Structures are given as C-alpha cells and as structure tokens.
C-alpha cells in the first residue's frame, strides 16, 4: 500500500480531491497495474492449478481490456 504521495503528486494535484482521496486514487491505480503485471507473469491466485493441471476455480475470469488490447485467460 502506498502511503507517500510525493512521487505521484504531479499527477494527482490537478484533481479536486482531498489528500485522502488522492491517496486512494493512487492505490487503486497501483492495484490495477500490479494485477495486470501479475497476470502476465502467470501469478494469478484465482487460476491456481491442481496436480492434474486443471483449474481449481469453477468460474471463468473475464478478459482484461487495456488500451484496445484484450488479454484473455491462459
């Protein structure tokens, strides 16, 4: 969790938000980037595989769309 806004201040000061809301925004964006990064490295807790290589999750994870590029499930 990000607690220091100084590296991101130039990006969030343009918005009419309280300091708490700016911190929440930066953490939300960080969480999105972190999840996309984990997805591309194959580090996805929801899609863990059992010993036979089958997914242990009963539901499908929807594809992620970023900048008109769709990333579907591996």
N, CA, C and O atoms as a CHARMM CRD file, in Angstrom:
* protein
*
  296
    1    1 UNK  N      0.83800  -1.17300   0.00000 PROA 1      0.00000
    2    1 UNK  CA     0.00000   0.00000   0.00000 PROA 1      0.00000
    3    1 UNK  C      0.88800   1.24300   0.00000 PROA 1      0.00000
    4    1 UNK  O      1.84400   1.33800   0.77000 PROA 1      0.00000
    5    2 UNK  N      0.56500   2.17200  -0.85700 PROA 2      0.00000
    6    2 UNK  CA     1.32800   3.41000  -0.97800 PROA 2      0.00000
    7    2 UNK  C      0.83600   4.39400   0.08200 PROA 2      0.00000
    8    2 UNK  O     -0.36500   4.63600   0.20300 PROA 2      0.00000
    9    3 UNK  N      1.76100   4.95400   0.84100 PROA 3      0.00000
   10    3 UNK  CA     1.39600   5.92000   1.88100 PROA 3      0.00000
   11    3 UNK  C      2.00700   7.29300   1.63400 PROA 3      0.00000
   12    3 UNK  O      1.61000   8.26800   2.27200 PROA 3      0.00000
   13    4 UNK  N      2.97300   7.38600   0.71200 PROA 4      0.00000
   14    4 UNK  CA     3.64000   8.64900   0.41500 PROA 4      0.00000
   15    4 UNK  C      3.26200   9.10000  -0.99400 PROA 4      0.00000
   16    4 UNK  O      3.56500   8.41700  -1.97200 PROA 4      0.00000
   17    5 UNK  N      2.59800  10.25300  -1.09400 PROA 5      0.00000
   18    5 UNK  CA     2.14200  10.75400  -2.39200 PROA 5      0.00000
   19    5 UNK  C      3.20800  11.52900  -3.16500 PROA 5      0.00000
   20    5 UNK  O      2.99400  11.84400  -4.33500 PROA 5      0.00000
   21    6 UNK  N      4.32900  11.84000  -2.55800 PROA 6      0.00000
   22    6 UNK  CA     5.29900  12.73800  -3.19700 PROA 6      0.00000
   23    6 UNK  C      5.73100  12.29700  -4.60400 PROA 6      0.00000
   24    6 UNK  O      5.85400  13.16000  -5.47400 PROA 6      0.00000
   25    7 UNK  N      5.96700  11.00200  -4.88000 PROA 7      0.00000
   26    7 UNK  CA     6.34600  10.63600  -6.25200 PROA 7      0.00000
   27    7 UNK  C      5.20500  10.80300  -7.26500 PROA 7      0.00000
   28    7 UNK  O      5.45100  10.88400  -8.46900 PROA 7      0.00000
   29    8 UNK  N      3.97900  10.85400  -6.78700 PROA 8      0.00000
   30    8 UNK  CA     2.80900  10.89800  -7.67200 PROA 8      0.00000
   31    8 UNK  C      2.07700  12.23200  -7.61500 PROA 8      0.00000
   32    8 UNK  O      1.06900  12.41700  -8.29700 PROA 8      0.00000
   33    9 UNK  N      2.57500  13.15900  -6.80700 PROA 9      0.00000
   34    9 UNK  CA     1.88400  14.42900  -6.58300 PROA 9      0.00000
   35    9 UNK  C      1.63400  15.18500  -7.88200 PROA 9      0.00000
   36    9 UNK  O      0.56900  15.78000  -8.04800 PROA 9      0.00000
   37   10 UNK  N      2.58600  15.17400  -8.80000 PROA 10     0.00000
   38   10 UNK  CA     2.41300  15.91100 -10.06100 PROA 10     0.00000
   39   10 UNK  C      1.22700  15.38900 -10.87200 PROA 10     0.00000
   40   10 UNK  O      0.65000  16.12500 -11.67200 PROA 10     0.00000
   41   11 UNK  N      0.86700  14.14200 -10.67000 PROA 11     0.00000
   42   11 UNK  CA    -0.24300  13.55100 -11.41700 PROA 11     0.00000
   43   11 UNK  C     -1.59000  13.74700 -10.73500 PROA 11     0.00000
   44   11 UNK  O     -2.61300  13.83000 -11.41500 PROA 11     0.00000
   45   12 UNK  N     -1.61300  13.82200  -9.41800 PROA 12     0.00000
   46   12 UNK  CA    -2.89100  13.87800  -8.70600 PROA 12     0.00000
   47   12 UNK  C     -3.27600  15.27500  -8.23900 PROA 12     0.00000
   48   12 UNK  O     -4.43400  15.49800  -7.88400 PROA 12     0.00000
   49   13 UNK  N     -2.33700  16.22500  -8.22800 PROA 13     0.00000
   50   13 UNK  CA    -2.66100  17.57500  -7.76400 PROA 13     0.00000
   51   13 UNK  C     -3.61400  18.30600  -8.69500 PROA 13     0.00000
   52   13 UNK  O     -4.26000  19.26800  -8.28100 PROA 13     0.00000
   53   14 UNK  N     -3.71200  17.87300  -9.93300 PROA 14     0.00000
   54   14 UNK  CA    -4.60900  18.53500 -10.88300 PROA 14     0.00000
   55   14 UNK  C     -6.08700  18.22300 -10.61600 PROA 14     0.00000
   56   14 UNK  O     -6.97000  18.89000 -11.15600 PROA 14     0.00000
   57   15 UNK  N     -6.35300  17.21900  -9.78900 PROA 15     0.00000
   58   15 UNK  CA    -7.72500  16.84200  -9.46800 PROA 15     0.00000
   59   15 UNK  C     -8.18500  17.53400  -8.19200 PROA 15     0.00000
   60   15 UNK  O     -7.38700  17.77000  -7.28500 PROA 15     0.00000
   61   16 UNK  N     -9.46000  17.85500  -8.12700 PROA 16     0.00000
   62   16 UNK  CA   -10.03500  18.49700  -6.94700 PROA 16     0.00000
   63   16 UNK  C    -10.42100  17.41400  -5.94000 PROA 16     0.00000
   64   16 UNK  O    -11.59700  17.09400  -5.77100 PROA 16     0.00000
   65   17 UNK  N     -9.40600  16.85800  -5.27600 PROA 17     0.00000
   66   17 UNK  CA    -9.61500  15.77100  -4.32400 PROA 17     0.00000
   67   17 UNK  C     -8.92200  16.10400  -3.01200 PROA 17     0.00000
   68   17 UNK  O     -7.96600  16.87900  -2.98000 PROA 17     0.00000
   69   18 UNK  N     -9.41400  15.51300  -1.93700 PROA 18     0.00000
   70   18 UNK  CA    -8.72800  15.64500  -0.65700 PROA 18     0.00000
   71   18 UNK  C     -7.46800  14.78500  -0.70000 PROA 18     0.00000
   72   18 UNK  O     -7.30800  13.95600  -1.59700 PROA 18     0.00000
   73   19 UNK  N     -6.58300  14.97900   0.26000 PROA 19     0.00000
   74   19 UNK  CA    -5.35600  14.17700   0.31900 PROA 19     0.00000
   75   19 UNK  C     -5.69100  12.69000   0.45900 PROA 19     0.00000
   76   19 UNK  O     -5.03100  11.83600  -0.13300 PROA 19     0.00000
   77   20 UNK  N     -6.71200  12.40000   1.23900 PROA 20     0.00000
   78   20 UNK  CA    -7.12900  11.00500   1.43100 PROA 20     0.00000
   79   20 UNK  C     -7.63200  10.40400   0.12000 PROA 20     0.00000
   80   20 UNK  O     -7.31800   9.25800  -0.20200 PROA 20     0.00000
   81   21 UNK  N     -8.41100  11.17800  -0.63400 PROA 21     0.00000
   82   21 UNK  CA    -8.93000  10.69700  -1.91700 PROA 21     0.00000
   83   21 UNK  C     -7.80400  10.52500  -2.94500 PROA 21     0.00000
   84   21 UNK  O     -7.83300   9.59600  -3.75300 PROA 21     0.00000
   85   22 UNK  N     -6.82000  11.42000  -2.91000 PROA 22     0.00000
   86   22 UNK  CA    -5.66900  11.28600  -3.81300 PROA 22     0.00000
   87   22 UNK  C     -4.90200  10.00600  -3.50600 PROA 22     0.00000
   88   22 UNK  O     -4.49100   9.28400  -4.41400 PROA 22     0.00000
   89   23 UNK  N     -4.71600   9.73900  -2.24100 PROA 23     0.00000
   90   23 UNK  CA    -4.01900   8.52400  -1.83200 PROA 23     0.00000
   91   23 UNK  C     -4.80300   7.28400  -2.25100 PROA 23     0.00000
   92   23 UNK  O     -4.22100   6.29400  -2.69600 PROA 23     0.00000
   93   24 UNK  N     -6.12200   7.34400  -2.10600 PROA 24     0.00000
   94   24 UNK  CA    -6.97500   6.22900  -2.52300 PROA 24     0.00000
   95   24 UNK  C     -6.89200   6.01400  -4.03700 PROA 24     0.00000
   96   24 UNK  O     -6.85300   4.87400  -4.50100 PROA 24     0.00000
   97   25 UNK  N     -6.86500   7.09900  -4.80100 PROA 25     0.00000
   98   25 UNK  CA    -6.75100   7.01200  -6.25700 PROA 25     0.00000
   99   25 UNK  C     -5.42800   6.37100  -6.66800 PROA 25     0.00000
  100   25 UNK  O     -5.40500   5.47300  -7.51000 PROA 25     0.00000
  101   26 UNK  N     -4.33300   6.83100  -6.07900 PROA 26     0.00000
  102   26 UNK  CA    -3.01700   6.27700  -6.40800 PROA 26     0.00000
  103   26 UNK  C     -2.96300   4.79400  -6.06800 PROA 26     0.00000
  104   26 UNK  O     -2.41200   4.00500  -6.83400 PROA 26     0.00000
  105   27 UNK  N     -3.52500   4.40800  -4.93400 PROA 27     0.00000
  106   27 UNK  CA    -3.52400   2.99700  -4.55300 PROA 27     0.00000
  107   27 UNK  C     -4.39900   2.16100  -5.47600 PROA 27     0.00000
  108   27 UNK  O     -4.06400   1.01200  -5.76300 PROA 27     0.00000
  109   28 UNK  N     -5.51100   2.71200  -5.94500 PROA 28     0.00000
  110   28 UNK  CA    -6.37900   1.97900  -6.87200 PROA 28     0.00000
  111   28 UNK  C     -5.66800   1.74500  -8.20300 PROA 28     0.00000
  112   28 UNK  O     -5.72900   0.64800  -8.75800 PROA 28     0.00000
  113   29 UNK  N     -4.99600   2.77200  -8.71200 PROA 29     0.00000
  114   29 UNK  CA    -4.25500   2.62900  -9.96900 PROA 29     0.00000
  115   29 UNK  C     -3.10900   1.64200  -9.78400 PROA 29     0.00000
  116   29 UNK  O     -2.85300   0.81100 -10.65500 PROA 29     0.00000
  117   30 UNK  N     -2.42300   1.73400  -8.64900 PROA 30     0.00000
  118   30 UNK  CA    -1.31800   0.81200  -8.37400 PROA 30     0.00000
  119   30 UNK  C     -1.82100  -0.63300  -8.33900 PROA 30     0.00000
  120   30 UNK  O     -1.16400  -1.53800  -8.85500 PROA 30     0.00000
  121   31 UNK  N     -2.97000  -0.83800  -7.73800 PROA 31     0.00000
  122   31 UNK  CA    -3.54500  -2.18400  -7.64000 PROA 31     0.00000
  123   31 UNK  C     -3.87100  -2.74200  -9.03400 PROA 31     0.00000
  124   31 UNK  O     -3.63300  -3.91800  -9.30700 PROA 31     0.00000
  125   32 UNK  N     -4.41100  -1.89400  -9.90500 PROA 32     0.00000
  126   32 UNK  CA    -4.70300  -2.32200 -11.27900 PROA 32     0.00000
  127   32 UNK  C     -3.42500  -2.71300 -12.01600 PROA 32     0.00000
  128   32 UNK  O     -3.36500  -3.76900 -12.64600 PROA 32     0.00000
  129   33 UNK  N     -2.41900  -1.87100 -11.93500 PROA 33     0.00000
  130   33 UNK  CA    -1.14800  -2.15200 -12.61000 PROA 33     0.00000
  131   33 UNK  C     -0.52000  -3.42100 -12.04800 PROA 33     0.00000
  132   33 UNK  O     -0.01800  -4.25300 -12.80400 PROA 33     0.00000
  133   34 UNK  N     -0.54500  -3.57100 -10.74400 PROA 34     0.00000
  134   34 UNK  CA     0.02800  -4.74600 -10.09100 PROA 34     0.00000
  135   34 UNK  C     -0.68100  -6.02600 -10.53300 PROA 34     0.00000
  136   34 UNK  O     -0.03200  -7.04200 -10.78100 PROA 34     0.00000
  137   35 UNK  N     -2.00900  -5.98000 -10.63200 PROA 35     0.00000
  138   35 UNK  CA    -2.76400  -7.15800 -11.06200 PROA 35     0.00000
  139   35 UNK  C     -2.48900  -7.51400 -12.52200 PROA 35     0.00000
  140   35 UNK  O     -2.37900  -8.69200 -12.85900 PROA 35     0.00000
  141   36 UNK  N     -2.37700  -6.51700 -13.38100 PROA 36     0.00000
  142   36 UNK  CA    -2.06700  -6.78200 -14.78800 PROA 36     0.00000
  143   36 UNK  C     -0.66700  -7.37100 -14.90400 PROA 36     0.00000
  144   36 UNK  O     -0.45000  -8.30600 -15.67400 PROA 36     0.00000
  145   37 UNK  N      0.27700  -6.83600 -14.15000 PROA 37     0.00000
  146   37 UNK  CA     1.65200  -7.33900 -14.14700 PROA 37     0.00000
  147   37 UNK  C      1.67700  -8.79500 -13.67700 PROA 37     0.00000
  148   37 UNK  O      2.31400  -9.63900 -14.30800 PROA 37     0.00000
  149   38 UNK  N      0.99000  -9.09000 -12.57700 PROA 38     0.00000
  150   38 UNK  CA     0.92200 -10.45900 -12.06600 PROA 38     0.00000
  151   38 UNK  C      0.28800 -11.40100 -13.08300 PROA 38     0.00000
  152   38 UNK  O      0.73100 -12.53800 -13.24700 PROA 38     0.00000
  153   39 UNK  N     -0.74000 -10.92700 -13.75900 PROA 39     0.00000
  154   39 UNK  CA    -1.43200 -11.74900 -14.75000 PROA 39     0.00000
  155   39 UNK  C     -0.47400 -12.16700 -15.86500 PROA 39     0.00000
  156   39 UNK  O     -0.46400 -13.32600 -16.28100 PROA 39     0.00000
  157   40 UNK  N      0.32100 -11.22900 -16.34000 PROA 40     0.00000
  158   40 UNK  CA     1.23300 -11.53400 -17.44400 PROA 40     0.00000
  159   40 UNK  C      2.40600 -12.40200 -17.01600 PROA 40     0.00000
  160   40 UNK  O      3.01900 -13.06300 -17.85400 PROA 40     0.00000
  161   41 UNK  N      2.72600 -12.41200 -15.73800 PROA 41     0.00000
  162   41 UNK  CA     3.77200 -13.30100 -15.24100 PROA 41     0.00000
  163   41 UNK  C      3.20900 -14.66000 -14.84100 PROA 41     0.00000
  164   41 UNK  O      3.96100 -15.56300 -14.47300 PROA 41     0.00000
  165   42 UNK  N      1.89200 -14.80600 -14.91000 PROA 42     0.00000
  166   42 UNK  CA     1.26900 -16.06300 -14.53700 PROA 42     0.00000
  167   42 UNK  C      1.06200 -16.21300 -13.04200 PROA 42     0.00000
  168   42 UNK  O      0.83300 -17.31800 -12.55200 PROA 42     0.00000
  169   43 UNK  N      1.14000 -15.11200 -12.31800 PROA 43     0.00000
  170   43 UNK  CA     0.94600 -15.15600 -10.86800 PROA 43     0.00000
  171   43 UNK  C     -0.49900 -14.74800 -10.59200 PROA 43     0.00000
  172   43 UNK  O     -0.77100 -13.59400 -10.25900 PROA 43     0.00000
  173   44 UNK  N     -1.40000 -15.67400 -10.72600 PROA 44     0.00000
  174   44 UNK  CA    -2.80700 -15.36500 -10.53700 PROA 44     0.00000
  175   44 UNK  C     -3.38800 -16.33700  -9.52300 PROA 44     0.00000
  176   44 UNK  O     -3.51300 -17.52900  -9.80300 PROA 44     0.00000
  177   45 UNK  N     -3.73800 -15.84200  -8.36500 PROA 45     0.00000
  178   45 UNK  CA    -4.25100 -16.67900  -7.28800 PROA 45     0.00000
  179   45 UNK  C     -5.57100 -17.35500  -7.66000 PROA 45     0.00000
  180   45 UNK  O     -5.85900 -18.44900  -7.17500 PROA 45     0.00000
  181   46 UNK  N     -6.37500 -16.71900  -8.51300 PROA 46     0.00000
  182   46 UNK  CA    -7.67900 -17.28000  -8.85600 PROA 46     0.00000
  183   46 UNK  C     -7.58700 -18.45600  -9.82100 PROA 46     0.00000
  184   46 UNK  O     -8.51200 -19.26300  -9.91100 PROA 46     0.00000
  185   47 UNK  N     -6.48000 -18.55300 -10.53600 PROA 47     0.00000
  186   47 UNK  CA    -6.34800 -19.60600 -11.53600 PROA 47     0.00000
  187   47 UNK  C     -5.31500 -20.65000 -11.13600 PROA 47     0.00000
  188   47 UNK  O     -4.59200 -21.16700 -11.98800 PROA 47     0.00000
  189   48 UNK  N     -5.24200 -20.95700  -9.86600 PROA 48     0.00000
  190   48 UNK  CA    -4.28400 -21.96900  -9.42800 PROA 48     0.00000
  191   48 UNK  C     -4.69500 -23.33000  -9.98000 PROA 48     0.00000
  192   48 UNK  O     -5.88300 -23.61900 -10.12100 PROA 48     0.00000
  193   49 UNK  N     -3.71100 -24.15300 -10.28800 PROA 49     0.00000
  194   49 UNK  CA    -3.97000 -25.45200 -10.89900 PROA 49     0.00000
  195   49 UNK  C     -3.72900 -26.56900  -9.89300 PROA 49     0.00000
  196   49 UNK  O     -2.85100 -26.47400  -9.03600 PROA 49     0.00000
  197   50 UNK  N     -4.52800 -27.63400 -10.01300 PROA 50     0.00000
  198   50 UNK  CA    -4.29600 -28.79600  -9.16000 PROA 50     0.00000
  199   50 UNK  C     -3.18100 -29.64900  -9.77400 PROA 50     0.00000
  200   50 UNK  O     -2.58300 -29.24400 -10.77100 PROA 50     0.00000
  201   51 UNK  N     -2.89400 -30.79900  -9.20900 PROA 51     0.00000
  202   51 UNK  CA    -1.78500 -31.64000  -9.67500 PROA 51     0.00000
  203   51 UNK  C     -1.98800 -32.16100 -11.09500 PROA 51     0.00000
  204   51 UNK  O     -1.01000 -32.49100 -11.76700 PROA 51     0.00000
  205   52 UNK  N     -3.22700 -32.24400 -11.56700 PROA 52     0.00000
  206   52 UNK  CA    -3.51400 -32.74100 -12.90800 PROA 52     0.00000
  207   52 UNK  C     -3.53200 -31.61300 -13.94100 PROA 52     0.00000
  208   52 UNK  O     -3.78000 -31.86400 -15.12100 PROA 52     0.00000
  209   53 UNK  N     -3.27500 -30.38300 -13.51600 PROA 53     0.00000
  210   53 UNK  CA    -3.25000 -29.26100 -14.44600 PROA 53     0.00000
  211   53 UNK  C     -4.59900 -28.63000 -14.69700 PROA 53     0.00000
  212   53 UNK  O     -4.73500 -27.78800 -15.58400 PROA 53     0.00000
  213   54 UNK  N     -5.60700 -29.02900 -13.92200 PROA 54     0.00000
  214   54 UNK  CA    -6.93500 -28.44700 -14.09200 PROA 54     0.00000
  215   54 UNK  C     -7.10300 -27.28100 -13.13200 PROA 54     0.00000
  216   54 UNK  O     -6.54500 -27.26700 -12.03500 PROA 54     0.00000
  217   55 UNK  N     -7.87900 -26.31200 -13.56900 PROA 55     0.00000
  218   55 UNK  CA    -8.14700 -25.14900 -12.73000 PROA 55     0.00000
  219   55 UNK  C     -8.98200 -25.56700 -11.53000 PROA 55     0.00000
  220   55 UNK  O     -9.91800 -26.35600 -11.66200 PROA 55     0.00000
  221   56 UNK  N     -8.64300 -25.03700 -10.36500 PROA 56     0.00000
  222   56 UNK  CA    -9.40000 -25.36100  -9.15800 PROA 56     0.00000
  223   56 UNK  C    -10.55000 -24.38800  -8.93900 PROA 56     0.00000
  224   56 UNK  O    -11.27600 -24.49200  -7.95000 PROA 56     0.00000
  225   57 UNK  N    -10.71700 -23.44700  -9.85400 PROA 57     0.00000
  226   57 UNK  CA   -11.77800 -22.45300  -9.74400 PROA 57     0.00000
  227   57 UNK  C    -12.90700 -22.84700 -10.68800 PROA 57     0.00000
  228   57 UNK  O    -12.66000 -23.19200 -11.84300 PROA 57     0.00000
  229   58 UNK  N    -14.14600 -22.79800 -10.20100 PROA 58     0.00000
  230   58 UNK  CA   -15.29300 -23.20600 -11.00700 PROA 58     0.00000
  231   58 UNK  C    -15.75500 -22.13100 -11.98200 PROA 58     0.00000
  232   58 UNK  O    -16.44300 -22.43700 -12.95600 PROA 58     0.00000
  233   59 UNK  N    -15.39200 -20.88800 -11.73800 PROA 59     0.00000
  234   59 UNK  CA   -15.87800 -19.80300 -12.59300 PROA 59     0.00000
  235   59 UNK  C    -14.77100 -19.32300 -13.52900 PROA 59     0.00000
  236   59 UNK  O    -13.58700 -19.54300 -13.27300 PROA 59     0.00000
  237   60 UNK  N    -15.16400 -18.67700 -14.59300 PROA 60     0.00000
  238   60 UNK  CA   -14.22500 -18.12300 -15.55700 PROA 60     0.00000
  239   60 UNK  C    -13.86700 -16.69900 -15.15000 PROA 60     0.00000
  240   60 UNK  O    -14.71600 -15.95900 -14.65300 PROA 60     0.00000
  241   61 UNK  N    -12.63200 -16.32400 -15.35700 PROA 61     0.00000
  242   61 UNK  CA   -12.19200 -14.96000 -15.11800 PROA 61     0.00000
  243   61 UNK  C    -12.37900 -14.19500 -16.41800 PROA 61     0.00000
  244   61 UNK  O    -11.88500 -14.63300 -17.45700 PROA 61     0.00000
  245   62 UNK  N    -13.08300 -13.05400 -16.39000 PROA 62     0.00000
  246   62 UNK  CA   -13.32200 -12.31500 -17.62800 PROA 62     0.00000
  247   62 UNK  C    -12.02000 -11.74300 -18.18300 PROA 62     0.00000
  248   62 UNK  O    -11.08000 -11.49900 -17.42700 PROA 62     0.00000
  249   63 UNK  N    -11.95600 -11.52700 -19.50300 PROA 63     0.00000
  250   63 UNK  CA   -10.75100 -10.94700 -20.08800 PROA 63     0.00000
  251   63 UNK  C    -10.55600  -9.50700 -19.63400 PROA 63     0.00000
  252   63 UNK  O    -11.51700  -8.82500 -19.28000 PROA 63     0.00000
  253   64 UNK  N     -9.32200  -9.05300 -19.64500 PROA 64     0.00000
  254   64 UNK  CA    -8.97800  -7.69100 -19.26400 PROA 64     0.00000
  255   64 UNK  C     -8.72500  -6.90100 -20.53300 PROA 64     0.00000
  256   64 UNK  O     -7.98000  -7.35200 -21.40300 PROA 64     0.00000
  257   65 UNK  N     -9.34100  -5.71700 -20.65400 PROA 65     0.00000
  258   65 UNK  CA    -9.15500  -4.87700 -21.83100 PROA 65     0.00000
  259   65 UNK  C     -8.40200  -3.61800 -21.40700 PROA 65     0.00000
  260   65 UNK  O     -8.87400  -2.85400 -20.56500 PROA 65     0.00000
  261   66 UNK  N     -7.22700  -3.41200 -22.00100 PROA 66     0.00000
  262   66 UNK  CA    -6.40600  -2.24400 -21.70000 PROA 66     0.00000
  263   66 UNK  C     -5.95400  -1.63600 -23.01500 PROA 66     0.00000
  264   66 UNK  O     -5.28800  -2.29800 -23.81000 PROA 66     0.00000
  265   67 UNK  N     -6.31200  -0.37300 -23.25200 PROA 67     0.00000
  266   67 UNK  CA    -5.89500   0.32800 -24.46700 PROA 67     0.00000
  267   67 UNK  C     -6.21200  -0.46600 -25.73200 PROA 67     0.00000
  268   67 UNK  O     -5.35000  -0.63200 -26.59500 PROA 67     0.00000
  269   68 UNK  N     -7.41800  -0.94400 -25.83800 PROA 68     0.00000
  270   68 UNK  CA    -7.89700  -1.67300 -27.01200 PROA 68     0.00000
  271   68 UNK  C     -7.16700  -2.98700 -27.26100 PROA 68     0.00000
  272   68 UNK  O     -7.22800  -3.51700 -28.37000 PROA 68     0.00000
  273   69 UNK  N     -6.48900  -3.51800 -26.27000 PROA 69     0.00000
  274   69 UNK  CA    -5.83700  -4.82200 -26.37800 PROA 69     0.00000
  275   69 UNK  C     -6.51200  -5.74200 -25.37500 PROA 69     0.00000
  276   69 UNK  O     -6.60300  -5.40200 -24.19600 PROA 69     0.00000
  277   70 UNK  N     -6.98400  -6.89200 -25.81500 PROA 70     0.00000
  278   70 UNK  CA    -7.68200  -7.81900 -24.93400 PROA 70     0.00000
  279   70 UNK  C     -6.74900  -8.93600 -24.50400 PROA 70     0.00000
  280   70 UNK  O     -6.09500  -9.56800 -25.33300 PROA 70     0.00000
  281   71 UNK  N     -6.69500  -9.17300 -23.20300 PROA 71     0.00000
  282   71 UNK  CA    -5.91700 -10.26900 -22.64600 PROA 71     0.00000
  283   71 UNK  C     -6.90600 -11.28700 -22.11100 PROA 71     0.00000
  284   71 UNK  O     -7.65700 -10.98900 -21.18200 PROA 71     0.00000
  285   72 UNK  N     -6.91800 -12.47800 -22.67600 PROA 72     0.00000
  286   72 UNK  CA    -7.85100 -13.50000 -22.21400 PROA 72     0.00000
  287   72 UNK  C     -7.13900 -14.48000 -21.30300 PROA 72     0.00000
  288   72 UNK  O     -5.92400 -14.40800 -21.12200 PROA 72     0.00000
  289   73 UNK  N     -7.89700 -15.38500 -20.73600 PROA 73     0.00000
  290   73 UNK  CA    -7.35400 -16.36800 -19.79600 PROA 73     0.00000
  291   73 UNK  C     -6.32200 -17.25800 -20.47500 PROA 73     0.00000
  292   73 UNK  O     -6.45400 -17.59500 -21.65100 PROA 73     0.00000
  293   74 UNK  N     -5.27500 -17.64300 -19.70900 PROA 74     0.00000
  294   74 UNK  CA    -4.25700 -18.52600 -20.29900 PROA 74     0.00000
  295   74 UNK  C     -4.80000 -19.91800 -20.53400 PROA 74     0.00000
  296   74 UNK  O     -4.07900 -20.78800 -21.02400 PROA 74     0.00000
